[in-house]
């Protein structure tokens, strides 16, 4: 598989968005598109936003904006455009023919970043599956468009050789990847079953991309997960054990970040990864409190969780990056059971987070005081494994213990 380094090919791009009505978030979405382009190694040289009642079904923008784009491409020495929505095969083909340049869309850009950042075999399978599904219906337009620069955005992952495959071969490859992904899914289910048997709760760390999820996991557990100030730095979920006080434990799982207009191909392909949130007991929702788009980002996270059918969970919202705020803000989240201000970077507020997690974990446990005969000393191991051994004292009549244990374990002791 041949990969391309975007640093070798400086792509000079113009961002294109369509604003449908006054109340939409196109301006913010295009600003985010600029961050995505930067993450992919492209240089943004211009931005064009057209106000229209609706996106043009044939060319995305109208005729007048098309002429403006032609002039800008020449004036700014741009190599291509990136549209802020997923283009249909017809739109991509027409734009490419009209503008005679490389045409990309938000989905292609995100898929490219994912292909570059995926490090595990699971991540790579998921990205390739999403890329092939996207490319299968766009073979001709993409082939013409991507061949114009011999690499760059859109050519990472499966590579151009796979672009040349006909639809039959793509279909076969998709079937093969689905089978491989099914094995991965089964493996994840076995891991989850193992954690369930241990009676240890799991908290899934979710949030908008670059909110500080990996930094939080690293600060709490020394996980060593890549933590960078860029979009989608982490793709592969990492699970670590967090020891709370007096023997209480909880699993923490870092998940892939959410974003506006997250491509459906990705949600489908990454379902086994994103489902970590679905099967968790607690949702830790990390919010970048320093971002002006904080409330929009929170809405996107909750919409995505709803799409993944993540319901009836204890939610702890963590307003992160307090170290970046000049003054204290009024922060609220009506979807959350608990709201905390933290800085994952400095550690501020994390002691309070541990207290909240311990409170949630012990809510379903029963306090136990008992003297265990020495002949039944194996019960101590059961308590340590499934509950919280708070005190033990060796007396003449046996081992005096104070502990918290899950309700369903109590009958076995």
C-alpha positions as a Markdown table, in Angstrom:
| # | Residue | x | y | z |
|---|---|---|---|---|
| 1 | Unk | 0.0 | 0.0 | 0.0 |
| 2 | Unk | 1.5 | 3.3 | -1.0 |
| 3 | Unk | 1.0 | 6.3 | 1.3 |
| 4 | Unk | 1.6 | 9.9 | 0.5 |
| 5 | Unk | 3.1 | 12.5 | 2.8 |
| 6 | Unk | 1.1 | 15.7 | 2.5 |
| 7 | Unk | 4.1 | 17.7 | 3.7 |
| 8 | Unk | 5.8 | 16.9 | 0.3 |
| 9 | Unk | 2.8 | 18.3 | -1.6 |
| 10 | Unk | 1.7 | 21.7 | -0.3 |
| 11 | Unk | -2.0 | 21.9 | -1.2 |
| 12 | Unk | -3.2 | 25.4 | -1.5 |
| 13 | Unk | -7.0 | 25.3 | -1.1 |
| 14 | Unk | -10.0 | 27.5 | -1.1 |
| 15 | Unk | -12.8 | 26.6 | 1.3 |
| 16 | Unk | -16.4 | 26.7 | 0.0 |
| 17 | Unk | -19.5 | 26.8 | 2.1 |
| 18 | Unk | -23.3 | 27.3 | 1.5 |
| 19 | Unk | -25.3 | 29.2 | 4.1 |
| 20 | Unk | -29.0 | 28.1 | 4.0 |
| 21 | Unk | -30.9 | 30.7 | 5.9 |
| 22 | Unk | -29.7 | 33.2 | 8.6 |
| 23 | Unk | -29.8 | 30.9 | 11.6 |
| 24 | Unk | -27.4 | 28.2 | 10.5 |
| 25 | Unk | -23.8 | 27.6 | 11.7 |
| 26 | Unk | -22.0 | 27.7 | 8.3 |
| 27 | Unk | -19.5 | 30.4 | 9.3 |
| 28 | Unk | -18.4 | 28.3 | 12.4 |
| 29 | Unk | -18.5 | 25.1 | 10.3 |
| 30 | Unk | -16.2 | 26.6 | 7.7 |
| 31 | Unk | -13.8 | 27.8 | 10.4 |
| 32 | Unk | -13.7 | 24.2 | 11.6 |
| 33 | Unk | -13.1 | 23.1 | 8.1 |
| 34 | Unk | -10.0 | 25.3 | 8.0 |
| 35 | Unk | -8.7 | 23.5 | 11.2 |
| 36 | Unk | -9.4 | 20.1 | 9.5 |
| 37 | Unk | -7.5 | 21.3 | 6.4 |
| 38 | Unk | -4.6 | 22.4 | 8.5 |
| 39 | Unk | -4.6 | 19.0 | 10.3 |
| 40 | Unk | -4.4 | 17.3 | 6.9 |
| 41 | Unk | -1.4 | 19.5 | 5.9 |
| 42 | Unk | -3.1 | 21.9 | 3.5 |
| 43 | Unk | -2.7 | 25.6 | 3.3 |
| 44 | Unk | -6.0 | 27.6 | 3.3 |
| 45 | Unk | -5.6 | 30.5 | 0.9 |
| 46 | Unk | -9.2 | 31.7 | 0.6 |
| 47 | Unk | -12.8 | 31.2 | 1.8 |
| 48 | Unk | -16.0 | 31.6 | -0.2 |
| 49 | Unk | -19.5 | 31.4 | 1.5 |
| 50 | Unk | -22.6 | 31.7 | -0.6 |
| 51 | Unk | -26.0 | 32.5 | 0.8 |
| 52 | Unk | -28.7 | 30.4 | -0.9 |
| 53 | Unk | -32.1 | 29.0 | -0.1 |
| 54 | Unk | -30.7 | 25.6 | -0.7 |
| 55 | Unk | -27.5 | 23.9 | -1.9 |
| 56 | Unk | -27.4 | 23.7 | -5.7 |
| 57 | Unk | -28.1 | 20.0 | -6.6 |
| 58 | Unk | -25.8 | 20.1 | -9.6 |
| 59 | Unk | -22.9 | 22.3 | -8.7 |
| 60 | Unk | -23.2 | 22.9 | -4.9 |
| 61 | Unk | -22.9 | 26.7 | -5.5 |
| 62 | Unk | -24.6 | 28.9 | -8.0 |
| 63 | Unk | -23.3 | 30.1 | -11.4 |
| 64 | Unk | -22.1 | 33.5 | -10.1 |
| 65 | Unk | -20.1 | 31.9 | -7.3 |
| 66 | Unk | -18.6 | 29.4 | -9.8 |
| 67 | Unk | -17.2 | 32.3 | -11.9 |
| 68 | Unk | -15.8 | 33.9 | -8.7 |
| 69 | Unk | -14.1 | 30.6 | -7.7 |
| 70 | Unk | -12.5 | 30.4 | -11.2 |
| 71 | Unk | -11.0 | 33.8 | -10.8 |
| 72 | Unk | -9.9 | 33.1 | -7.2 |
| 73 | Unk | -8.2 | 29.8 | -8.1 |
| 74 | Unk | -6.0 | 31.7 | -10.6 |
| 75 | Unk | -5.4 | 34.8 | -8.5 |
| 76 | Unk | -4.5 | 32.8 | -5.3 |
| 77 | Unk | -2.6 | 30.1 | -7.2 |
| 78 | Unk | -4.8 | 27.5 | -5.5 |
| 79 | Unk | -4.6 | 23.8 | -6.3 |
| 80 | Unk | -8.1 | 22.9 | -5.3 |
| 81 | Unk | -11.3 | 23.5 | -3.3 |
| 82 | Unk | -12.8 | 21.9 | -0.3 |
| 83 | Unk | -16.6 | 22.1 | 0.1 |
| 84 | Unk | -18.0 | 22.1 | 3.6 |
| 85 | Unk | -20.6 | 19.4 | 2.9 |
| 86 | Unk | -20.5 | 16.0 | 1.4 |
| 87 | Unk | -20.8 | 16.3 | -2.4 |
| 88 | Unk | -22.9 | 14.0 | -4.5 |
| 89 | Unk | -21.1 | 12.2 | -7.3 |
| 90 | Unk | -22.8 | 14.6 | -9.8 |
| 91 | Unk | -21.8 | 17.7 | -7.9 |
| 92 | Unk | -18.2 | 16.5 | -7.6 |
| 93 | Unk | -18.0 | 15.7 | -11.3 |
| 94 | Unk | -19.6 | 19.0 | -12.4 |
| 95 | Unk | -17.4 | 21.1 | -10.1 |
| 96 | Unk | -14.3 | 19.3 | -11.3 |
| 97 | Unk | -15.1 | 19.9 | -15.0 |
| 98 | Unk | -16.2 | 23.5 | -14.5 |
| 99 | Unk | -13.2 | 24.6 | -12.3 |
| 100 | Unk | -10.6 | 22.3 | -13.8 |
| 101 | Unk | -9.0 | 21.7 | -10.3 |
| 102 | Unk | -8.9 | 19.2 | -7.5 |
| 103 | Unk | -12.3 | 19.0 | -5.8 |
| 104 | Unk | -12.7 | 17.7 | -2.3 |
| 105 | Unk | -15.4 | 17.7 | 0.3 |
| 106 | Unk | -15.6 | 17.6 | 4.1 |
| 107 | Unk | -16.1 | 13.8 | 4.2 |
| 108 | Unk | -13.0 | 13.1 | 2.0 |
| 109 | Unk | -11.0 | 15.4 | 4.3 |
| 110 | Unk | -12.1 | 13.8 | 7.5 |
| 111 | Unk | -11.5 | 10.3 | 6.0 |
| 112 | Unk | -8.0 | 11.4 | 5.0 |
| 113 | Unk | -7.2 | 12.6 | 8.5 |
| 114 | Unk | -8.6 | 9.3 | 9.9 |
| 115 | Unk | -6.4 | 7.3 | 7.5 |
| 116 | Unk | -3.3 | 9.2 | 8.6 |
| 117 | Unk | -4.0 | 8.9 | 12.3 |
| 118 | Unk | -5.2 | 5.2 | 12.5 |
| 119 | Unk | -2.5 | 3.2 | 14.2 |
| 120 | Unk | -4.1 | -0.2 | 15.2 |
| 121 | Unk | -5.3 | -2.8 | 12.7 |
| 122 | Unk | -8.9 | -2.2 | 13.9 |
| 123 | Unk | -8.6 | 1.5 | 13.2 |
| 124 | Unk | -7.1 | 0.9 | 9.7 |
| 125 | Unk | -9.9 | -1.6 | 8.8 |
| 126 | Unk | -12.6 | 0.9 | 9.9 |
| 127 | Unk | -11.0 | 3.7 | 7.9 |
| 128 | Unk | -10.6 | 1.7 | 4.8 |
| 129 | Unk | -14.1 | 0.4 | 5.0 |
| 130 | Unk | -15.4 | 4.0 | 5.3 |
| 131 | Unk | -13.2 | 5.2 | 2.4 |
| 132 | Unk | -14.3 | 2.4 | 0.1 |
| 133 | Unk | -18.0 | 3.0 | 0.7 |
| 134 | Unk | -17.5 | 6.7 | 0.0 |
| 135 | Unk | -15.4 | 6.1 | -3.1 |
| 136 | Unk | -17.5 | 3.3 | -4.6 |
| 137 | Unk | -20.1 | 5.7 | -6.0 |
| 138 | Unk | -17.6 | 8.4 | -7.0 |
| 139 | Unk | -15.0 | 6.4 | -8.9 |
| 140 | Unk | -14.9 | 8.5 | -12.1 |
| 141 | Unk | -15.0 | 11.9 | -10.6 |
| 142 | Unk | -12.5 | 11.1 | -7.9 |
| 143 | Unk | -10.1 | 9.4 | -10.3 |
| 144 | Unk | -10.0 | 12.5 | -12.5 |
| 145 | Unk | -9.8 | 14.9 | -9.5 |
| 146 | Unk | -7.1 | 13.2 | -7.5 |
| 147 | Unk | -4.9 | 12.4 | -10.5 |
| 148 | Unk | -4.4 | 16.2 | -10.9 |
| 149 | Unk | -2.0 | 16.4 | -8.0 |
| 150 | Unk | -0.5 | 12.9 | -7.8 |
| 151 | Unk | -1.2 | 12.6 | -4.1 |
| 152 | Unk | -2.3 | 14.8 | -1.1 |
| 153 | Unk | -5.7 | 14.8 | 0.6 |
| 154 | Unk | -7.8 | 11.8 | -0.4 |
| 155 | Unk | -5.0 | 9.5 | -1.4 |
| 156 | Unk | -4.0 | 8.2 | 2.0 |
| 157 | Unk | -5.3 | 4.9 | 3.3 |
| 158 | Unk | -6.2 | 2.5 | 0.5 |
| 159 | Unk | -4.2 | 4.6 | -2.0 |
| 160 | Unk | -4.8 | 5.4 | -5.7 |
| 161 | Unk | -4.3 | 1.8 | -6.8 |
| 162 | Unk | -7.5 | 0.9 | -5.0 |
| 163 | Unk | -9.3 | 3.8 | -6.6 |
| 164 | Unk | -8.7 | 2.1 | -9.9 |
| 165 | Unk | -10.5 | -1.0 | -8.8 |
| 166 | Unk | -13.9 | -1.5 | -10.4 |
| 167 | Unk | -17.0 | -1.6 | -8.4 |
| 168 | Unk | -17.0 | -5.4 | -8.2 |
| 169 | Unk | -13.6 | -5.5 | -6.6 |
| 170 | Unk | -14.6 | -2.7 | -4.2 |
| 171 | Unk | -17.7 | -4.7 | -3.2 |
| 172 | Unk | -15.5 | -7.8 | -2.6 |
| 173 | Unk | -13.1 | -5.8 | -0.5 |
| 174 | Unk | -15.9 | -4.2 | 1.5 |
| 175 | Unk | -17.3 | -7.7 | 2.2 |
| 176 | Unk | -13.9 | -8.9 | 3.4 |
| 177 | Unk | -13.4 | -5.8 | 5.6 |
| 178 | Unk | -16.9 | -6.4 | 7.1 |
| 179 | Unk | -15.9 | -9.9 | 8.1 |
| 180 | Unk | -12.7 | -8.7 | 9.7 |
| 181 | Unk | -14.6 | -6.0 | 11.5 |
| 182 | Unk | -17.0 | -8.6 | 12.8 |
| 183 | Unk | -14.1 | -10.5 | 14.4 |
| 184 | Unk | -12.9 | -7.3 | 16.0 |
| 185 | Unk | -16.5 | -6.6 | 17.3 |
| 186 | Unk | -16.6 | -10.1 | 18.8 |
| 187 | Unk | -13.2 | -9.5 | 20.5 |
| 188 | Unk | -14.5 | -6.2 | 21.9 |
| 189 | Unk | -17.6 | -8.0 | 23.2 |
| 190 | Unk | -15.5 | -10.6 | 24.9 |
| 191 | Unk | -13.4 | -7.8 | 26.6 |
| 192 | Unk | -16.6 | -6.1 | 27.8 |
| 193 | Unk | -18.0 | -9.4 | 29.1 |
| 194 | Unk | -14.8 | -9.9 | 31.0 |
| 195 | Unk | -15.1 | -6.5 | 32.6 |
| 196 | Unk | -18.8 | -7.2 | 33.4 |
| 197 | Unk | -17.9 | -10.5 | 35.2 |
| 198 | Unk | -15.4 | -8.5 | 37.3 |
| 199 | Unk | -18.3 | -6.3 | 38.4 |
| 200 | Unk | -16.2 | -3.3 | 37.6 |
| 201 | Unk | -18.0 | -0.3 | 36.2 |
| 202 | Unk | -16.9 | 1.4 | 32.9 |
| 203 | Unk | -16.9 | 5.1 | 32.2 |
| 204 | Unk | -16.6 | 6.1 | 28.5 |
| 205 | Unk | -14.9 | 9.5 | 27.9 |
| 206 | Unk | -16.7 | 11.2 | 25.1 |
| 207 | Unk | -16.7 | 14.7 | 23.7 |
| 208 | Unk | -16.0 | 16.9 | 20.7 |
| 209 | Unk | -12.7 | 16.4 | 19.0 |
| 210 | Unk | -9.8 | 18.2 | 20.7 |
| 211 | Unk | -11.8 | 18.7 | 23.9 |
| 212 | Unk | -9.1 | 17.1 | 26.0 |
| 213 | Unk | -10.3 | 13.5 | 26.4 |
| 214 | Unk | -6.9 | 11.9 | 26.0 |
| 215 | Unk | -5.2 | 14.4 | 28.3 |
| 216 | Unk | -7.8 | 13.5 | 30.9 |
| 217 | Unk | -7.1 | 9.8 | 30.6 |
| 218 | Unk | -3.4 | 10.4 | 30.7 |
| 219 | Unk | -3.6 | 12.6 | 33.8 |
| 220 | Unk | -5.8 | 10.2 | 35.7 |
| 221 | Unk | -4.1 | 6.9 | 34.7 |
| 222 | Unk | -0.7 | 7.6 | 33.1 |
| 223 | Unk | -2.1 | 5.9 | 30.0 |
| 224 | Unk | 0.5 | 7.4 | 27.6 |
| 225 | Unk | -2.1 | 8.1 | 24.9 |
| 226 | Unk | -1.0 | 10.5 | 22.2 |
| 227 | Unk | -2.4 | 13.9 | 23.2 |
| 228 | Unk | -2.0 | 16.8 | 20.8 |
| 229 | Unk | -3.7 | 20.1 | 20.2 |
| 230 | Unk | -5.1 | 19.0 | 16.8 |
| 231 | Unk | -8.3 | 17.5 | 15.5 |
| 232 | Unk | -8.7 | 13.7 | 15.8 |
| 233 | Unk | -5.3 | 13.1 | 17.4 |
| 234 | Unk | -6.7 | 9.9 | 18.9 |
| 235 | Unk | -8.7 | 7.4 | 16.9 |
| 236 | Unk | -8.1 | 4.1 | 18.7 |
| 237 | Unk | -9.9 | 3.6 | 22.0 |
| 238 | Unk | -7.8 | 3.0 | 25.0 |
| 239 | Unk | -9.1 | 1.4 | 28.2 |
| 240 | Unk | -7.3 | 1.8 | 31.6 |
| 241 | Unk | -8.1 | 1.0 | 35.2 |
| 242 | Unk | -8.5 | 3.9 | 37.6 |
| 243 | Unk | -8.0 | 3.1 | 41.2 |
| 244 | Unk | -10.2 | 5.2 | 43.5 |
| 245 | Unk | -10.0 | 5.2 | 47.3 |
| 246 | Unk | -10.0 | 2.1 | 49.5 |
| 247 | Unk | -10.1 | -0.5 | 46.7 |
| 248 | Unk | -12.8 | 1.0 | 44.5 |
| 249 | Unk | -11.9 | 0.7 | 40.8 |
| 250 | Unk | -13.4 | 1.8 | 37.5 |
| 251 | Unk | -12.4 | 1.3 | 33.9 |
| 252 | Unk | -12.0 | 4.4 | 31.8 |
| 253 | Unk | -12.2 | 4.2 | 28.0 |
| 254 | Unk | -11.1 | 7.0 | 25.7 |
| 255 | Unk | -13.2 | 7.3 | 22.5 |
| 256 | Unk | -12.9 | 9.0 | 19.1 |
| 257 | Unk | -13.9 | 12.6 | 19.1 |
| 258 | Unk | -17.2 | 13.8 | 17.5 |
| 259 | Unk | -17.5 | 16.7 | 15.0 |
| 260 | Unk | -20.1 | 18.6 | 13.1 |
| 261 | Unk | -21.4 | 16.7 | 10.0 |
| 262 | Unk | -19.6 | 13.5 | 11.1 |
| 263 | Unk | -19.8 | 11.4 | 7.9 |
| 264 | Unk | -22.3 | 8.6 | 8.0 |
| 265 | Unk | -19.7 | 6.3 | 6.5 |
| 266 | Unk | -17.5 | 6.9 | 9.5 |
| 267 | Unk | -20.3 | 6.4 | 12.1 |
| 268 | Unk | -21.1 | 3.1 | 10.4 |
| 269 | Unk | -17.5 | 1.9 | 10.1 |
| 270 | Unk | -16.5 | 3.0 | 13.6 |
| 271 | Unk | -19.6 | 1.6 | 15.2 |
| 272 | Unk | -17.7 | -1.1 | 17.2 |
| 273 | Unk | -15.4 | 1.6 | 18.6 |
| 274 | Unk | -18.1 | 4.2 | 19.2 |
| 275 | Unk | -20.3 | 1.5 | 20.9 |
| 276 | Unk | -17.9 | 1.6 | 23.9 |
| 277 | Unk | -20.1 | 4.5 | 25.0 |
| 278 | Unk | -23.3 | 2.5 | 24.4 |
| 279 | Unk | -22.1 | -0.3 | 26.8 |
| 280 | Unk | -20.5 | 1.9 | 29.4 |
| 281 | Unk | -22.2 | 2.5 | 32.8 |
| 282 | Unk | -21.1 | 6.2 | 33.0 |
| 283 | Unk | -20.5 | 8.9 | 30.3 |
| 284 | Unk | -17.8 | 11.4 | 31.1 |
| 285 | Unk | -18.6 | 14.2 | 28.7 |
| 286 | Unk | -15.5 | 16.4 | 28.2 |
| 287 | Unk | -16.2 | 19.9 | 27.0 |
| 288 | Unk | -13.7 | 22.5 | 25.9 |
| 289 | Unk | -15.0 | 25.4 | 28.1 |
| 290 | Unk | -12.5 | 27.8 | 26.3 |
| 291 | Unk | -14.1 | 27.3 | 22.9 |
| 292 | Unk | -16.6 | 30.0 | 21.8 |
| 293 | Unk | -18.6 | 27.2 | 20.1 |
| 294 | Unk | -18.9 | 25.2 | 23.3 |
| 295 | Unk | -22.7 | 25.0 | 23.3 |
| 296 | Unk | -22.9 | 24.0 | 19.6 |
| 297 | Unk | -20.2 | 21.3 | 20.3 |
| 298 | Unk | -22.2 | 19.9 | 23.2 |
| 299 | Unk | -25.3 | 19.7 | 21.0 |
| 300 | Unk | -23.3 | 17.8 | 18.4 |
| 301 | Unk | -22.1 | 15.3 | 21.0 |
| 302 | Unk | -25.6 | 14.7 | 22.4 |
| 303 | Unk | -27.0 | 14.3 | 18.8 |
| 304 | Unk | -24.3 | 11.7 | 18.0 |
| 305 | Unk | -24.9 | 9.8 | 21.3 |
| 306 | Unk | -28.6 | 9.7 | 20.4 |
| 307 | Unk | -27.8 | 8.3 | 16.9 |
| 308 | Unk | -25.7 | 5.6 | 18.6 |
| 309 | Unk | -28.6 | 4.9 | 20.9 |
| 310 | Unk | -26.6 | 5.8 | 24.1 |
| 311 | Unk | -29.4 | 6.3 | 26.6 |
| 312 | Unk | -30.2 | 6.0 | 30.3 |
| 313 | Unk | -26.6 | 6.6 | 31.4 |
| 314 | Unk | -25.2 | 8.5 | 34.4 |
| 315 | Unk | -23.6 | 11.6 | 32.7 |
| 316 | Unk | -20.8 | 13.6 | 34.3 |
| 317 | Unk | -20.0 | 16.7 | 32.3 |
| 318 | Unk | -16.5 | 18.1 | 32.7 |
| 319 | Unk | -16.0 | 21.7 | 31.6 |
| 320 | Unk | -12.3 | 21.3 | 30.8 |
| 321 | Unk | -9.5 | 23.8 | 30.0 |
| 322 | Unk | -10.3 | 26.0 | 33.0 |
| 323 | Unk | -6.7 | 27.0 | 32.9 |
| 324 | Unk | -7.3 | 28.9 | 29.7 |
| 325 | Unk | -10.2 | 31.0 | 31.0 |
| 326 | Unk | -9.5 | 34.5 | 32.1 |
| 327 | Unk | -12.7 | 34.7 | 34.2 |
| 328 | Unk | -15.2 | 32.2 | 35.6 |
| 329 | Unk | -18.1 | 31.5 | 33.3 |
| 330 | Unk | -21.7 | 30.4 | 34.1 |
| 331 | Unk | -21.6 | 26.8 | 33.0 |
| 332 | Unk | -24.5 | 24.4 | 32.9 |
| 333 | Unk | -25.6 | 21.1 | 31.2 |
| 334 | Unk | -29.2 | 20.1 | 31.9 |
| 335 | Unk | -28.5 | 16.6 | 30.4 |
| 336 | Unk | -25.9 | 15.8 | 33.1 |
| 337 | Unk | -26.3 | 14.2 | 36.6 |
| 338 | Unk | -23.1 | 16.0 | 37.7 |
| 339 | Unk | -21.3 | 19.1 | 36.4 |
| 340 | Unk | -17.6 | 19.8 | 37.3 |
| 341 | Unk | -15.0 | 22.4 | 36.3 |
| 342 | Unk | -11.6 | 20.8 | 35.6 |
| 343 | Unk | -8.3 | 21.3 | 33.9 |
| 344 | Unk | -7.1 | 17.9 | 32.6 |
| 345 | Unk | -3.7 | 19.6 | 31.9 |
| 346 | Unk | -3.0 | 20.9 | 35.4 |
| 347 | Unk | -5.1 | 18.4 | 37.4 |
| 348 | Unk | -7.4 | 21.0 | 38.9 |
| 349 | Unk | -10.8 | 19.5 | 39.8 |
| 350 | Unk | -9.8 | 15.9 | 39.3 |
| 351 | Unk | -10.0 | 15.0 | 43.0 |
| 352 | Unk | -13.6 | 16.1 | 43.0 |
| 353 | Unk | -14.1 | 14.0 | 39.8 |
| 354 | Unk | -12.7 | 10.9 | 41.7 |
| 355 | Unk | -15.2 | 11.6 | 44.6 |
| 356 | Unk | -18.1 | 11.8 | 42.1 |
| 357 | Unk | -17.0 | 8.6 | 40.4 |
| 358 | Unk | -16.7 | 6.8 | 43.7 |
| 359 | Unk | -20.1 | 8.0 | 44.8 |
| 360 | Unk | -21.7 | 6.6 | 41.5 |
| 361 | Unk | -19.8 | 3.3 | 41.9 |
| 362 | Unk | -20.8 | 2.8 | 45.5 |
| 363 | Unk | -24.5 | 3.8 | 44.9 |
| 364 | Unk | -25.3 | 0.2 | 44.0 |
| 365 | Unk | -23.3 | -1.3 | 46.8 |
| 366 | Unk | -24.3 | -2.4 | 50.3 |
| 367 | Unk | -22.3 | -1.7 | 53.4 |
| 368 | Unk | -21.2 | -4.9 | 55.2 |
| 369 | Unk | -19.8 | -5.6 | 58.6 |
| 370 | Unk | -19.0 | -9.2 | 59.4 |
| 371 | Unk | -16.6 | -11.6 | 61.1 |
| 372 | Unk | -15.5 | -14.2 | 58.6 |
| 373 | Unk | -14.3 | -17.5 | 60.0 |
| 374 | Unk | -10.7 | -18.4 | 59.0 |
| 375 | Unk | -11.9 | -21.5 | 57.2 |
| 376 | Unk | -13.9 | -19.1 | 54.9 |
| 377 | Unk | -11.0 | -16.7 | 54.3 |
| 378 | Unk | -11.6 | -17.1 | 50.5 |
| 379 | Unk | -14.6 | -14.7 | 50.9 |
| 380 | Unk | -12.1 | -11.9 | 51.4 |
| 381 | Unk | -10.8 | -12.5 | 47.9 |
| 382 | Unk | -14.4 | -12.3 | 46.6 |
| 383 | Unk | -14.9 | -8.9 | 48.4 |
| 384 | Unk | -11.6 | -7.6 | 47.0 |
| 385 | Unk | -12.5 | -8.6 | 43.5 |
| 386 | Unk | -16.1 | -7.5 | 43.3 |
| 387 | Unk | -16.4 | -4.8 | 46.0 |
| 388 | Unk | -14.5 | -2.5 | 48.2 |
| 389 | Unk | -12.7 | -3.8 | 51.3 |
| 390 | Unk | -12.5 | -0.9 | 53.7 |
| 391 | Unk | -11.1 | -2.5 | 56.8 |
| 392 | Unk | -9.9 | -5.9 | 57.9 |
| 393 | Unk | -8.8 | -7.0 | 61.4 |
| 394 | Unk | -7.6 | -10.5 | 62.4 |
| 395 | Unk | -9.2 | -11.5 | 65.7 |
| 396 | Unk | -9.5 | -14.7 | 67.7 |
| 397 | Unk | -12.9 | -15.6 | 66.2 |
| 398 | Unk | -12.0 | -14.7 | 62.6 |
| 399 | Unk | -11.4 | -11.8 | 60.2 |
| 400 | Unk | -13.5 | -8.7 | 61.1 |
| 401 | Unk | -14.3 | -6.8 | 57.9 |
| 402 | Unk | -15.9 | -3.6 | 56.9 |
| 403 | Unk | -16.7 | -3.6 | 53.2 |
| 404 | Unk | -19.0 | -2.5 | 50.4 |
| 405 | Unk | -20.2 | -5.1 | 48.0 |
| 406 | Unk | -22.7 | -5.2 | 45.0 |
| 407 | Unk | -26.2 | -6.3 | 45.9 |
| 408 | Unk | -26.1 | -9.4 | 43.7 |
| 409 | Unk | -22.9 | -10.6 | 45.3 |
| 410 | Unk | -24.1 | -10.2 | 48.9 |
| 411 | Unk | -26.1 | -13.5 | 48.8 |
| 412 | Unk | -23.0 | -15.5 | 47.9 |
| 413 | Unk | -20.9 | -14.3 | 50.8 |
